[in-house]
Amino acid sequence: MSMSAVLHPVELRRVFGAFPSGVTAVAALVDGAPVGLAASSFTSVSLDPPLVSVCIAHTSSTWRVLRRAARLGVSVLAADQERLGRQLSARGVDRFADVTWRATRGGEILLDGACAWLDCSIEREIPAGDHDIVLLRVRALDADRSVAPLVFHQSTFGRLHRAA
């Protein structure tokens, strides 16, 4: 019996959730309309060339649309953007209702109030189990170090607390 057959998805989710991560919004204009999703699986990959990654479930109907965009905006959500993180994860709602954002010339959407922004293009998609690892080439970026990030830990949103 393979090792993966022994591990139950509920147990995997519980243990994987012990690792805190930030929350990103991946968004762009597609056919003139904003399309986006929340991803907590964002990570830096390489400085040269500048690459980051997100992992997207094969079941994501949003990704099937979003991946058609030439450029993608990745916004690292701020601690006060928990509602936005939930909204971008919800099904059957207008994910951009009451959200302030700007689209660049390339069509990527960057969310106002985020603590960091990256302008990216898709470098490569790598199948990995029930997800795809999407490598993104960073074209431009900026950060506001005065803004604290939103944290996802044990299936809930939280904030960082700095040690004294």
C-alpha positions as a Markdown table, in Angstrom:
| # | Residue | x | y | z |
|---|---|---|---|---|
| 1 | Met | 0.0 | 0.0 | 0.0 |
| 2 | Ser | 1.4 | 3.5 | -0.9 |
| 3 | Met | 2.1 | 6.0 | 1.8 |
| 4 | Ser | -0.4 | 8.5 | 0.4 |
| 5 | Ala | -3.2 | 5.9 | 0.7 |
| 6 | Val | -2.7 | 5.7 | 4.5 |
| 7 | Leu | -2.8 | 9.5 | 5.1 |
| 8 | His | -6.3 | 10.8 | 5.4 |
| 9 | Pro | -7.0 | 14.3 | 3.8 |
| 10 | Val | -8.5 | 15.6 | 7.1 |
| 11 | Glu | -5.3 | 14.6 | 8.9 |
| 12 | Leu | -3.1 | 16.1 | 6.1 |
| 13 | Arg | -5.0 | 19.4 | 6.3 |
| 14 | Arg | -4.7 | 19.5 | 10.1 |
| 15 | Val | -1.0 | 19.0 | 10.1 |
| 16 | Phe | -0.3 | 21.2 | 7.0 |
| 17 | Gly | -2.3 | 23.9 | 8.8 |
| 18 | Ala | 0.2 | 24.0 | 11.6 |
| 19 | Phe | 2.5 | 25.9 | 9.2 |
| 20 | Pro | 1.4 | 29.6 | 9.1 |
| 21 | Ser | 1.4 | 31.3 | 5.7 |
| 22 | Gly | 0.5 | 34.7 | 4.2 |
| 23 | Val | -2.5 | 35.1 | 2.1 |
| 24 | Thr | -2.3 | 36.4 | -1.5 |
| 25 | Ala | -4.8 | 37.6 | -4.1 |
| 26 | Val | -3.9 | 36.5 | -7.6 |
| 27 | Ala | -5.9 | 38.6 | -10.0 |
| 28 | Ala | -6.2 | 40.1 | -13.5 |
| 29 | Leu | -8.6 | 41.5 | -16.1 |
| 30 | Val | -9.8 | 38.7 | -18.4 |
| 31 | Asp | -12.1 | 39.8 | -21.2 |
| 32 | Gly | -12.4 | 43.2 | -19.5 |
| 33 | Ala | -13.7 | 41.8 | -16.2 |
| 34 | Pro | -11.8 | 41.3 | -12.9 |
| 35 | Val | -11.0 | 37.6 | -12.0 |
| 36 | Gly | -9.2 | 36.6 | -8.9 |
| 37 | Leu | -8.6 | 34.0 | -6.2 |
| 38 | Ala | -7.0 | 33.8 | -2.8 |
| 39 | Ala | -3.9 | 31.6 | -2.4 |
| 40 | Ser | -2.1 | 30.9 | 0.8 |
| 41 | Ser | 0.4 | 28.6 | -0.9 |
| 42 | Phe | 2.5 | 31.5 | -2.2 |
| 43 | Thr | 6.3 | 31.3 | -1.8 |
| 44 | Ser | 9.4 | 32.8 | -3.2 |
| 45 | Val | 11.4 | 30.4 | -5.4 |
| 46 | Ser | 14.3 | 32.1 | -7.1 |
| 47 | Leu | 16.1 | 35.5 | -7.1 |
| 48 | Asp | 17.8 | 34.9 | -10.5 |
| 49 | Pro | 15.6 | 34.7 | -12.4 |
| 50 | Pro | 13.0 | 36.3 | -10.1 |
| 51 | Leu | 10.4 | 33.5 | -9.6 |
| 52 | Val | 7.5 | 32.9 | -7.1 |
| 53 | Ser | 5.0 | 30.2 | -7.0 |
| 54 | Val | 1.4 | 29.5 | -6.0 |
| 55 | Cys | -0.4 | 26.1 | -5.9 |
| 56 | Ile | -3.8 | 25.9 | -7.5 |
| 57 | Ala | -6.3 | 23.0 | -7.1 |
| 58 | His | -7.2 | 21.2 | -10.3 |
| 59 | Thr | -10.8 | 21.8 | -9.3 |
| 60 | Ser | -10.5 | 25.7 | -9.5 |
| 61 | Ser | -12.8 | 27.0 | -12.2 |
| 62 | Thr | -11.4 | 30.5 | -11.5 |
| 63 | Trp | -7.9 | 29.4 | -12.4 |
| 64 | Arg | -9.2 | 28.0 | -15.7 |
| 65 | Val | -10.2 | 31.6 | -16.6 |
| 66 | Leu | -7.4 | 33.5 | -14.8 |
| 67 | Arg | -4.6 | 31.5 | -16.5 |
| 68 | Arg | -5.6 | 33.1 | -19.8 |
| 69 | Ala | -4.3 | 36.5 | -18.7 |
| 70 | Ala | -1.0 | 37.6 | -20.0 |
| 71 | Arg | -0.1 | 39.1 | -16.7 |
| 72 | Leu | -1.2 | 38.4 | -13.1 |
| 73 | Gly | -1.2 | 40.7 | -10.1 |
| 74 | Val | -0.2 | 39.1 | -6.8 |
| 75 | Ser | -1.2 | 41.1 | -3.8 |
| 76 | Val | -0.1 | 40.1 | -0.3 |
| 77 | Leu | -3.1 | 40.8 | 1.8 |
| 78 | Ala | -2.8 | 43.1 | 4.9 |
| 79 | Ala | -3.8 | 42.1 | 8.4 |
| 80 | Asp | -7.0 | 44.2 | 8.1 |
| 81 | Gln | -8.1 | 42.4 | 4.8 |
| 82 | Glu | -9.5 | 39.2 | 6.3 |
| 83 | Arg | -12.9 | 39.9 | 4.8 |
| 84 | Leu | -11.3 | 40.2 | 1.4 |
| 85 | Gly | -9.4 | 36.9 | 1.9 |
| 86 | Arg | -12.7 | 35.2 | 2.6 |
| 87 | Gln | -14.5 | 36.9 | -0.3 |
| 88 | Leu | -11.8 | 35.9 | -2.8 |
| 89 | Ser | -12.1 | 32.3 | -1.6 |
| 90 | Ala | -15.9 | 32.2 | -1.8 |
| 91 | Arg | -17.9 | 30.5 | -4.6 |
| 92 | Gly | -20.9 | 32.1 | -6.3 |
| 93 | Val | -20.3 | 35.7 | -5.2 |
| 94 | Asp | -18.9 | 38.8 | -6.8 |
| 95 | Arg | -15.3 | 38.5 | -5.4 |
| 96 | Phe | -14.6 | 42.1 | -6.3 |
| 97 | Ala | -17.7 | 43.7 | -4.6 |
| 98 | Asp | -16.6 | 46.7 | -2.5 |
| 99 | Val | -12.9 | 46.0 | -3.3 |
| 100 | Thr | -10.7 | 48.9 | -4.4 |
| 101 | Trp | -8.1 | 47.8 | -6.9 |
| 102 | Arg | -6.2 | 49.1 | -9.9 |
| 103 | Ala | -5.4 | 47.4 | -13.2 |
| 104 | Thr | -2.1 | 48.1 | -14.8 |
| 105 | Arg | -1.5 | 48.4 | -18.6 |
| 106 | Gly | -0.7 | 44.7 | -18.7 |
| 107 | Gly | -4.1 | 43.8 | -17.2 |
| 108 | Glu | -2.9 | 42.6 | -13.8 |
| 109 | Ile | -5.0 | 43.6 | -10.8 |
| 110 | Leu | -3.3 | 45.0 | -7.7 |
| 111 | Leu | -5.4 | 45.4 | -4.6 |
| 112 | Asp | -5.3 | 48.7 | -2.6 |
| 113 | Gly | -4.2 | 48.3 | 1.0 |
| 114 | Ala | -2.1 | 45.2 | 0.4 |
| 115 | Cys | 1.4 | 45.0 | 2.1 |
| 116 | Ala | 3.1 | 43.9 | -1.1 |
| 117 | Trp | 2.4 | 43.7 | -4.8 |
| 118 | Leu | 4.0 | 41.7 | -7.6 |
| 119 | Asp | 3.4 | 42.0 | -11.4 |
| 120 | Cys | 3.9 | 38.5 | -12.8 |
| 121 | Ser | 3.6 | 36.4 | -15.9 |
| 122 | Ile | 3.1 | 32.6 | -16.0 |
| 123 | Glu | 6.5 | 30.9 | -16.4 |
| 124 | Arg | 5.4 | 27.3 | -16.1 |
| 125 | Glu | 2.7 | 25.0 | -14.7 |
| 126 | Ile | 3.8 | 21.8 | -13.0 |
| 127 | Pro | 1.3 | 19.1 | -12.2 |
| 128 | Ala | 1.6 | 18.0 | -8.6 |
| 129 | Gly | -1.0 | 15.6 | -7.3 |
| 130 | Asp | -4.4 | 17.3 | -7.0 |
| 131 | His | -2.8 | 20.8 | -7.6 |
| 132 | Asp | -0.6 | 22.5 | -10.1 |
| 133 | Ile | 2.5 | 24.4 | -9.0 |
| 134 | Val | 2.3 | 27.6 | -11.0 |
| 135 | Leu | 5.7 | 29.3 | -11.4 |
| 136 | Leu | 5.4 | 33.0 | -11.9 |
| 137 | Arg | 8.1 | 35.3 | -13.3 |
| 138 | Val | 8.2 | 38.6 | -11.4 |
| 139 | Arg | 8.2 | 41.6 | -13.7 |
| 140 | Ala | 7.9 | 44.3 | -11.1 |
| 141 | Leu | 7.2 | 44.5 | -7.4 |
| 142 | Asp | 6.8 | 46.8 | -4.4 |
| 143 | Ala | 6.1 | 46.5 | -0.7 |
| 144 | Asp | 4.9 | 48.7 | 2.2 |
| 145 | Arg | 6.8 | 47.5 | 5.2 |
| 146 | Ser | 4.7 | 49.6 | 7.5 |
| 147 | Val | 1.6 | 47.3 | 6.7 |
| 148 | Ala | 1.4 | 44.0 | 8.6 |
| 149 | Pro | 0.4 | 40.9 | 6.6 |
| 150 | Leu | -2.7 | 38.7 | 7.0 |
| 151 | Val | -1.7 | 35.2 | 8.3 |
| 152 | Phe | -3.5 | 31.9 | 7.6 |
| 153 | His | -2.9 | 29.3 | 10.3 |
| 154 | Gln | -4.9 | 26.2 | 11.4 |
| 155 | Ser | -7.6 | 27.1 | 8.9 |
| 156 | Thr | -8.2 | 30.5 | 10.3 |
| 157 | Phe | -7.0 | 34.1 | 9.6 |
| 158 | Gly | -4.8 | 35.9 | 12.1 |
| 159 | Arg | -2.1 | 38.5 | 12.6 |
| 160 | Leu | 1.5 | 38.5 | 13.5 |
| 161 | His | 2.5 | 39.7 | 17.0 |
| 162 | Arg | 6.0 | 40.9 | 17.2 |
| 163 | Ala | 8.1 | 39.6 | 20.1 |
| 164 | Ala | 9.2 | 42.2 | 22.6 |
